[in-house]
Amino acid sequence: MSKQVIHPLTGHVYRLTEDGLVEVTDPRTGARGVFDFQARWQSGELRHADLQMAGWVGRLAQRRSSRQPEE
């Protein structure tokens, strides 16, 4: 199961993708957009995401991917 959060005001669903990006879905319209953890648009119909929500969902993935493997 992937990490996801529902925005308390808009109802948009913020979900972490396997490649560490944040997919935002509007359940009312079905529109989607993909953003990085700083809410910068990558692709999709939705062009705006909440910075805080994208950070909460995507920042952990960013930290994990930047770690060096232990020897």
C-alpha positions as CSV (number, residue, x, y, z in Angstrom):
1,M,0.0,0.0,0.0
2,S,1.4,3.4,-0.9
3,K,1.5,6.4,1.3
4,Q,-1.4,8.8,0.8
5,V,-3.1,11.7,2.4
6,I,-6.5,13.4,1.7
7,H,-6.4,17.2,1.8
8,P,-8.9,18.3,4.5
9,L,-10.2,21.3,2.5
10,T,-10.2,20.3,-1.1
11,G,-10.6,16.5,-0.8
12,H,-7.8,15.9,-3.2
13,V,-5.9,12.7,-2.7
14,Y,-2.1,13.0,-2.5
15,R,-0.4,9.7,-3.1
16,L,3.3,8.7,-3.3
17,T,4.3,7.0,-6.5
18,E,6.9,4.3,-6.8
19,D,9.4,6.7,-8.4
20,G,9.1,9.2,-5.4
21,L,6.8,11.7,-7.0
22,V,3.4,12.8,-5.6
23,E,0.2,12.1,-7.6
24,V,-2.7,14.3,-6.9
25,T,-6.2,13.2,-7.8
26,D,-9.4,15.2,-7.6
27,P,-12.0,12.5,-6.7
28,R,-14.9,14.7,-7.9
29,T,-13.6,15.1,-11.5
30,G,-11.0,12.4,-11.8
31,A,-8.4,14.9,-12.9
32,R,-4.8,14.0,-12.0
33,G,-1.4,15.7,-11.8
34,V,2.1,14.6,-10.8
35,F,4.3,16.8,-8.7
36,D,7.6,16.6,-6.9
37,F,7.8,17.1,-3.1
38,Q,8.1,20.9,-3.6
39,A,4.7,20.9,-5.5
40,R,6.4,21.6,-8.8
41,W,4.3,20.3,-11.7
42,Q,5.7,17.3,-13.6
43,S,2.7,16.1,-15.7
44,G,-1.0,15.7,-15.9
45,E,-4.2,17.8,-16.1
46,L,-4.0,19.3,-12.5
47,R,-1.4,22.0,-12.5
48,H,-1.4,23.1,-8.9
49,A,-0.8,21.2,-5.6
50,D,-0.6,22.3,-2.0
51,L,3.0,22.7,-1.0
52,Q,2.6,21.4,2.5
53,M,0.7,18.3,1.4
54,A,3.1,17.5,-1.4
55,G,6.0,17.9,1.1
56,W,4.4,15.6,3.7
57,V,3.8,12.9,1.2
58,G,6.9,13.2,-0.9
59,R,9.7,14.5,1.3
60,L,10.3,11.1,3.0
61,A,10.9,9.5,-0.4
62,Q,13.4,12.3,-1.3
63,R,15.4,11.7,1.9
64,R,15.4,7.9,1.3
65,S,16.7,8.2,-2.3
66,S,19.5,10.6,-1.3
67,R,21.0,8.3,1.3
68,Q,24.2,6.5,0.4
69,P,24.1,2.6,0.7
70,E,25.8,1.3,3.8
71,E,28.9,-0.8,3.3
